[in-house]
Amino acid sequence: MGVLDKFSLGGRTALVTGGYRGLGRAFAAGLAEAGADVVIGARDAVASQRAAEALAEETGRTVVGVGLDVNDRESGRAAIQAALDATGRFDILVNNAGACVHRPALDVPDDEWDSVFATNVDGLWKLSQEAARHFTTVGGGTIVNIGSISAHIVNRPQWQPAYNASKAAVHQLTKSLAAEWAPLNIRVNAVAPGYVKTEMAPVDEPQFKARWIDDAPMQRYAVPEEIAPTVVFLASPASSFMTGSVVVIDGGYTLH
């Protein structure tokens, strides 16, 4: 097998949560371009289906869009079953669905805190557990979690304590599951992006430029297509000796 062949995902099926826009859409596209069939799952079933149809036309892969609430175990099982029904297999889970709220800590209400953790941590945990149950029946699988540099730093000028804490939990959970599931041939890694231009990150707004852009050595933000190749790498045999790693992609932002 040549080195580039190790990046191929031909014959595999991936589920990408929150995959119809932003980073998730780029991840789904990257996986499909690498040869994988893809299930796009998000709460907005119609948007997921539209994105799936477009991606299938672009790549020629089997791409299915489904409604998915990551906090509902039955919904998660149904998304996994959709992968099995459409392609006969399920090999890769990309936990991309996320929520973020900008608010000073003293002003954060309980329901807002709980909502961020419900999506970013609880939902990731539940779907990872359901995926791993399946992977144990087929000899293994791969999980890629989408963390953040917010697990390592306190972002400024906006305050987002719930998001920061939730992403730190994602990184530690990634390591915990990697250690426990390695004997089951289940690899668990994470990507920690810096500032990326998406619907969730208003990178173009002038009030953020001094902290978000000027503080980074590369002095720019990323676009989702710059993060997707690392997700493909972590999902592929090219990273076969990696588990429990958190790969930072931030234009040097977290350098000291």
DAUR-V757801 format. One record per pair of residues at least 24 apart in sequence whose C-alpha atoms are under 7 Angstrom apart, sorted by sequence separation. I is the first residue (numbers start at 1). GAP is how many residues later the second one is. D is the distance in whole Angstrom. If there is no record, write none. Layout:
BEGIN
I&GAP&D, I&GAP&D
END
This chain:
BEGIN
10&24&7, 12&24&5, 13&24&5, 14&24&5, 15&24&5, 16&24&5, 17&24&5, 18&24&5, 37&24&6, 38&24&6, 39&24&6, 40&24&6, 41&24&6, 42&24&7, 43&24&5, 147&24&6, 197&24&7, 9&25&5, 10&25&4, 11&25&6, 12&25&6, 13&25&6, 14&25&6, 15&25&6, 16&25&6, 17&25&6, 37&25&5, 38&25&5, 39&25&5, 40&25&5, 41&25&5, 42&25&5, 43&25&5, 196&25&6, 197&25&6, 8&26&5, 9&26&5, 10&26&5, 29&26&7, 33&26&6, 37&26&6, 38&26&6, 39&26&6, 40&26&6, 41&26&6, 42&26&5, 43&26&5, 195&26&5, 196&26&5, 197&26&5, 8&27&6, 9&27&5, 20&27&6, 32&27&7, 41&27&5, 42&27&6, 195&27&6, 196&27&5, 197&27&7, 20&28&5, 196&28&6, 32&29&6, 95&29&6, 20&31&5, 218&33&5, 217&34&6, 218&34&7, 216&35&6, 217&35&5, 216&36&6, 217&36&6, 216&37&4, 41&38&7, 215&38&7, 147&43&6, 149&43&5, 39&44&6, 140&44&6, 141&44&7, 142&44&6, 143&44&6, 144&44&6, 145&44&6, 146&44&6, 147&44&6, 148&44&4, 149&44&6, 121&45&6, 140&45&5, 141&45&5, 142&45&5, 143&45&5, 144&45&5, 145&45&4, 146&45&5, 147&45&5, 148&45&5, 149&45&6, 189&45&7, 116&46&6, 120&46&6, 139&46&7, 140&46&5, 141&46&7, 142&46&6, 143&46&6, 144&46&5, 145&46&6, 146&46&6, 148&46&7, 71&47&7, 116&47&7, 71&48&7, 121&48&7, 136&48&6, 70&49&7, 92&49&6, 93&49&6, 94&49&6, 95&49&6, 96&49&7, 113&49&6, 117&49&6, 121&49&6, 91&50&5, 92&50&5, 93&50&5, 94&50&5, 95&50&5, 96&50&5, 71&51&7, 76&51&6, 91&51&6, 92&51&6, 93&51&6, 94&51&6, 95&51&6, 157&51&7, 71&52&4, 70&53&5, 73&53&7, 77&53&7, 70&54&7, 157&54&7, 189&54&5, 192&54&6, 71&55&7, 104&55&5, 156&55&6, 188&55&5, 189&55&5, 190&55&6, 191&55&5, 192&55&6, 193&55&6, 194&55&6, 195&55&7, 102&56&6, 103&56&5, 104&56&7, 105&56&6, 187&56&5, 188&56&6, 189&56&5, 190&56&5, 191&56&5, 192&56&5, 193&56&5, 194&56&4, 70&57&6, 102&57&5, 103&57&6, 189&57&6, 190&57&6, 191&57&6, 192&57&6, 193&57&6, 102&58&5, 101&59&6, 100&63&5, 178&65&6, 179&65&7, 178&66&5, 175&69&4, 13&70&7, 174&70&6, 24&72&6, 171&75&7, 13&76&6, 14&76&6, 13&77&5, 14&77&6, 15&77&6, 16&77&6, 17&77&6, 12&78&7, 13&78&5, 14&78&4, 15&78&5, 16&78&5, 17&78&6, 18&78&6, 12&79&6, 13&79&6, 14&79&6, 15&79&6, 16&79&6, 17&79&5, 18&79&4, 16&80&7, 17&80&5, 144&87&7, 144&90&7, 144&91&7, 142&93&6, 92&143&7, 22&176&5, 22&177&7, 26&198&6, 30&198&6, 26&199&6, 30&199&7, 23&201&5, 27&201&5, 31&201&6, 22&202&7, 26&202&6, 30&202&6, 27&204&7, 7&226&6, 9&227&6, 8&228&7, 7&229&5, 6&230&7, 7&230&6, 6&231&5, 7&231&5, 6&232&5
END
